[in-house]
Amino acid sequence: MVAPVSSRTMIRLLMALSLGAAGASHADTPARALTVYTAGPGTLIKQLAEGYTKQTGVRVDVFQATTGKVMARLEAEAANPRADVLISASWDTALDMDKRGLLLAHQSANAAHVPERLRTPTYVAQGVSALGIVWNGATGTPAPTDWADLAKPAYKQQVTMPDPALSGATIDLLLGLQNAQGEGAWKLLEQLRDNGMTVSGPNAQALTPVLQGARAAVFGGVDYVAYTSIQKGESVQVIFPQSGTVIAPRPMMILKSTRSPDQARAFIDYVLSEAGQSAVADAWLIPAREDVAARRPHMRDIKVLEADGGTAQGGREQALARFATLFGKH
């Protein structure tokens, strides 16, 4: 998963992109390929790019990496912007860039079936992932039904968790649990620590020992990554806790500095078409459109906790600092 982008990096990027956008021409250049920067499954963007090219004849150049690396590249290129469309793994990225006027408005007709919470005049969800418990039943541990089960003696030294300092989705989970349970969320984390839970880097690093059977469960695993592993034959299950979890919408946006606004709009339209959303479903994400079937539990089947940006509980930085103190990560 994605590490949160530092405030200093975001400020530099936004200032530079503002200058780049001011000098960029918005006239489409027919011979120019569309450029998409994306944080997400590489197989998904490859399928979407090929589908769009087949439909329009326009080549799609792709840069695929974590959101942190994508944002760093945008910053480095800000004096001469190359990206037309940005797909982030963090909804906050779109919020921040929209507030600073760096996004081009587009309301796709194909977004009619996208829930209002997942679309605005300037950005829209490509798809949605959710966090859950990824459990390996081959370890002989009992099947958990809620977060608190992982603090029981049966899971002594059997639980991993992604580091919220390296995973935007994990800090959202902390905030969601905090908003729902108040101090109870931090008491649970303390119990998990005392029960031997390890905090193991980003999502993939936390998942690996569970796939190998060295640990029994991930507290807050990203679901589509686990579903992909299940498809490959791994003996794990994704369990959405009864008390609720957070979702992670993946926003698509058109940069105001684009030189191909019409093609950028058309690409967004394609991703939100039935064909594009079917590709999203094939990547084990929840399609943004409610009328396109998912291959896994849909958002309506999950009790969703609101992260609320952390505003009600002192913000993301305070939560990260408190977590670091609790787990001795300084």
C-alpha positions as CSV (number, residue, x, y, z in Angstrom):
1,M,0.0,0.0,0.0
2,V,0.8,3.6,-0.2
3,A,2.9,5.7,2.2
4,P,1.3,9.1,3.1
5,V,3.0,11.9,1.1
6,S,4.8,14.4,3.4
7,S,3.3,17.9,3.7
8,R,6.5,19.5,2.4
9,T,6.5,17.4,-0.7
10,M,2.8,18.0,-1.3
11,I,3.3,21.8,-1.0
12,R,6.2,21.8,-3.4
13,L,4.3,19.7,-5.9
14,L,1.2,21.8,-5.7
15,M,3.1,25.1,-6.2
16,A,5.0,23.7,-9.1
17,L,2.0,22.1,-10.7
18,S,0.1,25.5,-10.4
19,L,2.9,27.1,-12.4
20,G,2.9,24.3,-14.9
21,A,-0.9,24.4,-15.3
22,A,-0.8,28.2,-15.9
23,G,1.5,27.8,-18.9
24,A,0.1,24.6,-20.4
25,S,-2.0,24.6,-23.5
26,H,-5.3,22.8,-23.3
27,A,-5.6,22.1,-27.1
28,D,-5.5,18.5,-27.9
29,T,-2.6,17.3,-30.0
30,P,-3.9,14.5,-32.1
31,A,-0.6,12.7,-32.5
32,R,0.2,12.8,-28.8
33,A,-0.3,9.7,-26.6
34,L,-2.3,10.0,-23.4
35,T,-0.2,9.7,-20.3
36,V,-1.6,8.1,-17.2
37,Y,0.1,8.0,-13.8
38,T,-1.4,5.4,-11.5
39,A,-1.0,3.8,-8.1
40,G,-2.7,0.4,-8.3
41,P,-2.5,-3.0,-9.8
42,G,-0.2,-3.1,-12.8
43,T,-2.4,-5.7,-14.5
44,L,-5.4,-3.5,-14.2
45,I,-3.9,-0.4,-15.8
46,K,-2.4,-2.5,-18.6
47,Q,-5.9,-3.9,-19.4
48,L,-7.5,-0.5,-19.2
49,A,-4.8,1.1,-21.5
50,E,-5.1,-1.7,-24.0
51,G,-8.9,-1.4,-24.0
52,Y,-8.9,2.3,-24.5
53,T,-6.3,2.1,-27.3
54,K,-8.4,-0.6,-29.1
55,Q,-11.5,1.6,-28.8
56,T,-9.9,5.0,-29.8
57,G,-6.6,4.2,-31.5
58,V,-4.8,6.5,-29.0
59,R,-1.8,5.1,-27.3
60,V,-1.7,5.2,-23.5
61,D,1.7,5.7,-21.8
62,V,1.6,4.5,-18.2
63,F,3.7,5.1,-15.1
64,Q,2.6,2.7,-12.4
65,A,4.1,2.8,-8.8
66,T,3.1,3.6,-5.3
67,T,1.3,6.9,-4.7
68,G,4.4,8.3,-3.0
69,K,6.5,7.5,-6.0
70,V,3.9,8.8,-8.4
71,M,3.6,12.1,-6.5
72,A,7.4,12.4,-6.4
73,R,7.5,12.0,-10.2
74,L,4.8,14.6,-10.7
75,E,6.8,17.0,-8.5
76,A,10.0,16.4,-10.5
77,E,8.2,17.0,-13.8
78,A,6.1,19.9,-12.6
79,A,8.0,22.5,-14.8
80,N,7.2,20.4,-17.8
81,P,4.1,18.3,-16.9
82,R,3.7,15.0,-18.7
83,A,0.8,13.3,-17.0
84,D,-2.8,13.9,-18.2
85,V,-4.6,11.6,-15.8
86,L,-3.7,10.6,-12.3
87,I,-5.2,7.6,-10.4
88,S,-4.2,7.6,-6.8
89,A,-4.6,5.0,-4.0
90,S,-5.4,7.8,-1.6
91,W,-8.6,9.9,-1.6
92,D,-6.7,12.6,0.2
93,T,-4.6,13.2,-2.8
94,A,-7.6,14.2,-4.8
95,L,-9.0,16.3,-1.9
96,D,-5.7,18.3,-1.6
97,M,-5.2,18.8,-5.3
98,D,-8.9,19.8,-5.8
99,K,-8.7,22.4,-3.0
100,R,-5.8,24.1,-4.8
101,G,-7.5,24.2,-8.2
102,L,-5.2,21.8,-9.9
103,L,-7.8,19.5,-11.4
104,L,-9.9,19.8,-14.6
105,A,-13.7,19.4,-14.1
106,H,-15.3,16.4,-15.8
107,Q,-18.6,14.7,-14.9
108,S,-18.8,11.6,-16.9
109,A,-22.2,10.3,-18.1
110,N,-20.9,6.9,-17.1
111,A,-20.7,8.0,-13.5
112,A,-24.5,8.0,-13.1
113,H,-24.4,4.7,-11.3
114,V,-21.4,5.7,-9.1
115,P,-22.6,6.6,-5.5
116,E,-22.4,10.3,-4.7
117,R,-19.8,9.7,-2.0
118,L,-17.5,8.4,-4.7
119,R,-17.7,11.3,-7.2
120,T,-17.3,15.1,-7.4
121,P,-17.2,17.5,-10.3
122,T,-13.4,17.0,-10.6
123,Y,-12.6,13.5,-9.5
124,V,-14.3,10.1,-9.3
125,A,-13.5,6.7,-8.0
126,Q,-12.0,4.1,-10.3
127,G,-12.9,1.4,-7.8
128,V,-12.8,0.7,-4.1
129,S,-10.8,-1.6,-1.8
130,A,-11.5,-2.4,1.8
131,L,-9.4,-3.5,4.8
132,G,-10.1,-6.7,6.6
133,I,-8.6,-9.6,8.5
134,V,-6.6,-11.9,6.2
135,W,-6.5,-15.3,7.9
136,N,-4.7,-18.5,7.2
137,G,-6.8,-21.3,8.5
138,A,-3.9,-23.8,7.9
139,T,-2.3,-22.4,11.0
140,G,-4.9,-24.1,13.2
141,T,-6.1,-20.9,14.8
142,P,-9.9,-20.3,15.2
143,A,-11.6,-18.3,12.5
144,P,-11.9,-14.6,13.7
145,T,-15.1,-12.7,13.3
146,D,-13.9,-9.3,14.6
147,W,-10.8,-7.3,15.3
148,A,-10.8,-8.0,19.0
149,D,-10.5,-11.8,18.3
150,L,-6.9,-11.2,17.3
151,A,-6.0,-10.1,20.8
152,K,-7.0,-13.4,22.3
153,P,-4.5,-16.0,23.6
154,A,-5.0,-18.2,20.5
155,Y,-3.3,-15.5,18.4
156,K,-0.3,-15.0,20.7
157,Q,2.5,-13.9,18.4
158,Q,0.4,-14.9,15.4
159,V,-0.7,-11.4,14.1
160,T,0.9,-8.9,11.7
161,M,-0.2,-5.4,10.9
162,P,1.0,-3.0,8.1
163,D,2.8,0.1,9.4
164,P,0.4,3.1,9.2
165,A,3.4,5.3,8.6
166,L,3.9,3.4,5.3
167,S,0.3,2.6,4.4
168,G,-2.4,5.3,3.9
169,A,-5.1,2.7,4.1
170,T,-3.8,1.5,7.5
171,I,-3.9,5.0,9.0
172,D,-7.5,5.3,7.7
173,L,-8.3,2.1,9.5
174,L,-6.8,3.6,12.7
175,L,-8.9,6.7,12.3
176,G,-12.0,4.7,11.5
177,L,-11.6,2.5,14.6
178,Q,-10.9,5.6,16.7
179,N,-14.0,7.4,15.5
180,A,-16.1,4.4,16.1
181,Q,-14.6,3.2,19.4
182,G,-12.8,6.2,20.9
183,E,-10.2,5.1,23.5
184,G,-11.4,1.6,23.0
185,A,-9.6,1.4,19.7
186,W,-6.3,2.3,21.4
187,K,-7.0,-0.2,24.2
188,L,-7.4,-2.9,21.6
189,L,-4.1,-1.9,19.9
190,E,-2.4,-2.1,23.3
191,Q,-3.8,-5.6,23.8
192,L,-2.6,-6.6,20.4
193,R,0.9,-5.3,21.1
194,D,0.9,-7.2,24.4
195,N,-0.2,-10.3,22.5
196,G,2.8,-10.1,20.3
197,M,1.4,-8.5,17.2
198,T,4.3,-7.3,14.9
199,V,4.1,-4.2,12.8
200,S,5.7,-5.2,9.5
201,G,6.3,-2.4,6.9
202,P,3.8,-1.9,4.1
203,N,0.9,-4.2,3.3
204,A,2.8,-6.8,1.2
205,Q,5.4,-7.2,3.9
206,A,2.7,-7.8,6.6
207,L,0.9,-10.3,4.3
208,T,3.9,-12.5,3.3
209,P,4.3,-14.4,6.6
210,V,0.6,-15.1,6.7
211,L,0.7,-16.5,3.2
212,Q,3.7,-18.6,4.3
213,G,1.9,-19.9,7.4
214,A,4.5,-18.4,9.7
215,R,1.7,-16.1,11.1
216,A,-2.0,-16.6,11.3
217,A,-3.6,-13.3,10.4
218,V,-3.1,-9.7,9.2
219,F,-4.8,-7.0,11.1
220,G,-6.0,-4.6,8.4
221,G,-4.9,-6.4,5.2
222,V,-5.9,-4.8,1.8
223,D,-8.5,-7.1,0.4
224,Y,-7.8,-7.1,-3.3
225,V,-4.1,-8.1,-2.7
226,A,-5.3,-11.0,-0.6
227,Y,-8.0,-12.0,-3.2
228,T,-5.3,-12.1,-5.9
229,S,-3.3,-14.4,-3.7
230,I,-6.3,-16.6,-3.2
231,Q,-6.8,-16.8,-6.9
232,K,-3.2,-18.1,-7.2
233,G,-4.0,-20.9,-4.8
234,E,-3.0,-19.4,-1.4
235,S,-4.9,-20.9,1.6
236,V,-6.1,-17.6,3.1
237,Q,-9.5,-16.0,3.6
238,V,-10.6,-12.3,3.8
239,I,-12.8,-11.7,6.8
240,F,-14.6,-8.3,7.2
241,P,-15.1,-7.7,10.9
242,Q,-18.6,-7.5,12.2
243,S,-18.0,-4.2,14.0
244,G,-17.0,-2.6,10.7
245,T,-14.0,-1.5,8.6
246,V,-12.9,1.2,6.3
247,I,-12.9,1.4,2.5
248,A,-10.3,3.0,0.3
249,P,-11.7,4.6,-2.8
250,R,-9.1,5.1,-5.6
251,P,-9.7,8.5,-7.2
252,M,-9.2,9.3,-10.9
253,M,-8.6,12.9,-11.8
254,I,-7.5,15.0,-14.8
255,L,-4.7,17.4,-14.2
256,K,-5.4,21.0,-15.3
257,S,-1.9,21.0,-16.9
258,T,-3.0,18.3,-19.4
259,R,-2.3,19.0,-23.1
260,S,-5.0,16.5,-24.1
261,P,-8.1,17.3,-22.1
262,D,-10.6,15.7,-24.5
263,Q,-8.6,12.4,-24.6
264,A,-8.3,12.6,-20.8
265,R,-12.0,12.9,-20.4
266,A,-12.6,10.1,-22.8
267,F,-10.2,7.9,-20.8
268,I,-12.2,8.5,-17.6
269,D,-15.4,7.7,-19.5
270,Y,-13.8,4.4,-20.7
271,V,-12.7,3.4,-17.2
272,L,-16.3,4.1,-16.0
273,S,-17.9,2.2,-18.9
274,E,-19.1,-1.4,-18.4
275,A,-16.0,-2.7,-20.0
276,G,-13.7,-0.6,-17.9
277,Q,-15.5,-1.5,-14.7
278,S,-15.5,-5.1,-15.5
279,A,-11.7,-4.9,-15.7
280,V,-11.7,-3.2,-12.3
281,A,-13.8,-6.2,-11.0
282,D,-11.3,-8.6,-12.6
283,A,-8.6,-7.0,-10.4
284,W,-10.6,-7.9,-7.3
285,L,-11.5,-4.3,-6.6
286,I,-15.1,-3.2,-6.0
287,P,-16.3,-1.5,-9.1
288,A,-17.2,2.2,-8.6
289,R,-20.4,1.6,-10.5
290,E,-23.1,-0.1,-8.4
291,D,-24.6,-1.8,-11.5
292,V,-21.4,-3.7,-12.4
293,A,-21.0,-7.0,-10.5
294,A,-18.0,-7.5,-8.2
295,R,-16.1,-10.8,-7.9
296,R,-16.0,-10.4,-4.1
297,P,-18.2,-8.8,-1.4
298,H,-19.5,-5.4,-2.6
299,M,-19.4,-2.2,-0.5
300,R,-23.1,-2.7,0.4
301,D,-22.1,-6.0,2.0
302,I,-19.5,-4.4,4.3
303,K,-20.2,-2.4,7.5
304,V,-18.2,0.8,6.7
305,L,-16.5,2.9,9.3
306,E,-15.8,6.5,8.4
307,A,-12.2,7.7,8.8
308,D,-13.4,11.3,8.7
309,G,-9.9,12.6,7.9
310,G,-9.0,12.4,11.6
311,T,-10.4,15.8,12.3
312,A,-12.7,14.8,15.2
313,Q,-9.8,13.1,17.0
314,G,-6.9,15.4,16.4
315,G,-5.9,14.4,12.9
316,R,-3.7,11.9,11.1
317,E,-0.4,13.1,12.4
318,Q,-1.5,12.8,16.0
319,A,-2.7,9.3,15.4
320,L,0.5,8.3,13.7
321,A,2.5,9.7,16.6
322,R,0.4,7.9,19.2
323,F,0.8,4.6,17.3
324,A,4.5,5.1,17.0
325,T,4.7,5.6,20.8
326,L,2.6,2.6,21.5
327,F,4.7,0.3,19.3
328,G,8.1,1.9,20.0
329,K,8.5,3.2,16.4
330,H,10.4,6.4,16.7
